Amino acid sequence: MNRKFALWQVLLVAMFIAIPFALSACFDSQTSASTDNATTAAQKWGTSPKITNFYEYEQLAQIYEARDNPALIMNAYLYSEITGKFTCLGKVKGFGIPYGTQWSQPNGGGTTGSVPEPNGLYPSTSTNADWVQIIDPATGKTSIMFVEPNLVITSLTYPCVPLTA
């Protein structure tokens, strides 16, 4: 009985040693094929797109500058996947702030990790909720509101009767 047990132990150890080598060989050939394909594509089409206007870069700069305007008033709507329609939430200041946005670097800081956006903040990449400053249509004063997914904020004005308290 001890001999059979010892034989199984030896076979088990041999499998644990052999399997990683076999898997490594498979991944190496896939990596080589992918690298070869990338080289072929670069030779055929060039190593980088021929971007000359950098228009998207300019657009993003304009968006950040618009977001930095403390007097910016937008319209907020909630989208219902059930009805396929927008419901007016009301006028809001700015674009709102994603729920998990932070002033400090996530994951303990240090020299590694995420990089802040140009506004100096670290936006959340894992939440869909937002904080918005909704404007009371009667008084013009703002209140902070927490809004879950499917919030749309736009400068376009759709028919709107703001929600009442």
C-alpha positions in Angstrom: 0.0 0.0 0.0 2.8 2.4 0.8 4.4 1.8 -2.6 1.2 2.7 -4.4 0.9 5.8 -2.3 4.5 6.8 -3.0 4.1 6.2 -6.7 1.0 8.5 -6.7 3.0 11.2 -4.8 5.8 11.0 -7.3 3.4 11.3 -10.3 1.6 14.2 -8.7 4.8 16.1 -8.1 5.9 15.4 -11.7 2.6 16.7 -13.0 2.9 19.9 -11.0 6.4 20.4 -12.5 5.5 19.5 -16.1 2.2 21.4 -16.5 3.7 24.9 -16.0 6.3 24.2 -18.6 3.7 23.0 -21.1 1.5 26.0 -20.5 4.5 28.3 -20.8 5.3 26.9 -24.2 1.7 27.5 -25.4 1.7 31.1 -24.2 5.2 31.7 -25.7 4.0 30.6 -29.1 0.8 32.8 -28.8 3.0 35.7 -27.7 5.4 35.2 -30.6 2.5 35.0 -33.1 0.9 38.2 -31.7 4.3 40.0 -31.8 4.9 38.8 -35.4 1.4 40.0 -36.4 2.0 43.4 -34.8 5.3 43.7 -36.7 3.6 42.8 -40.0 0.9 45.4 -39.4 3.4 48.1 -38.5 5.3 47.4 -41.7 2.2 47.6 -43.7 0.4 50.5 -42.1 3.1 52.3 -40.1 3.8 52.4 -36.4 1.4 55.1 -35.5 -1.7 56.8 -37.0 -0.9 60.0 -38.9 -2.5 62.4 -36.4 -1.8 66.0 -37.5 -4.7 68.1 -36.1 -4.9 66.7 -32.6 -8.6 67.8 -32.6 -9.7 65.3 -29.9 -6.9 66.7 -27.7 -8.3 70.2 -28.3 -11.8 69.0 -27.6 -10.8 67.5 -24.3 -9.0 70.7 -23.3 -12.2 72.7 -24.1 -14.3 70.2 -22.0 -12.0 70.6 -19.0 -12.1 74.3 -19.4 -15.9 74.3 -19.5 -16.0 72.1 -16.5 -13.9 74.6 -14.6 -16.5 77.4 -15.0 -18.2 78.0 -11.6 -21.1 79.8 -13.3 -21.9 76.9 -15.7 -25.6 75.9 -15.5 -26.6 72.6 -17.1 -29.8 70.5 -17.4 -30.0 67.1 -15.7 -32.2 64.3 -16.8 -32.7 60.7 -15.7 -32.9 58.0 -18.3 -35.2 55.1 -17.8 -34.3 51.9 -19.5 -37.8 50.6 -18.9 -39.6 53.5 -20.7 -36.7 54.6 -22.9 -37.5 58.2 -21.9 -35.8 61.0 -20.1 -37.3 62.5 -16.9 -36.3 66.1 -16.1 -34.4 66.4 -12.8 -33.8 70.1 -13.2 -31.1 72.7 -13.6 -27.7 71.9 -12.0 -24.4 73.7 -11.5 -21.7 72.2 -13.6 -21.5 68.6 -14.7 -21.6 66.9 -11.3 -18.9 64.9 -9.6 -18.6 61.1 -9.9 -19.3 59.6 -6.4 -15.9 58.1 -5.7 -13.8 61.1 -6.8 -10.9 61.8 -4.4 -8.5 64.6 -3.7 -5.8 62.1 -2.8 -4.3 59.3 -4.8 -6.2 56.1 -4.4 -4.5 52.9 -3.0 -2.4 54.6 -0.4 -0.5 57.1 -2.6 3.2 56.7 -3.1 5.0 56.8 -6.4 2.9 54.2 -8.1 -0.8 54.1 -8.9 -3.2 56.4 -10.7 -2.4 59.9 -12.0 -4.8 62.8 -11.3 -6.8 64.4 -14.0 -5.8 68.0 -15.1 -8.2 69.3 -12.4 -6.1 67.6 -9.7 -8.8 65.1 -8.8 -8.8 61.3 -9.0 -12.2 60.3 -10.4 -13.7 56.9 -9.5 -13.5 54.3 -12.2 -15.9 51.9 -10.4 -19.1 53.9 -9.7 -21.9 55.3 -11.8 -23.4 57.5 -9.2 -22.8 61.3 -9.1 -23.1 64.2 -6.7 -24.9 67.2 -8.3 -25.7 70.6 -7.2 -29.4 70.9 -8.2 -30.9 74.4 -8.4 -34.2 75.0 -6.7 -36.4 76.7 -9.4 -38.3 78.7 -6.8 -35.4 80.1 -4.8 -32.3 79.7 -7.1 -30.4 78.1 -4.2 -28.5 74.9 -4.7 -28.8 71.7 -2.8 -26.5 68.7 -3.0 -28.2 65.6 -4.5 -26.8 62.0 -4.8 -27.9 60.5 -8.2 -27.6 56.8 -9.1 -27.0 55.6 -12.7 -28.4 56.8 -16.0 -28.0 60.5 -15.2 -27.6 62.7 -18.3 -26.3 66.3 -17.9 -26.4 68.5 -21.0 -26.5 72.1 -22.1 -29.5 71.2 -24.4 -32.9 72.0 -23.0 -35.7 69.5 -23.3 -39.2 70.0 -22.0 -38.8 70.0 -18.3 -41.0 70.3 -15.2 -38.5 69.9 -12.3 -39.2 67.4 -9.7 -40.9 68.8 -6.6 -40.2 68.1 -3.0 
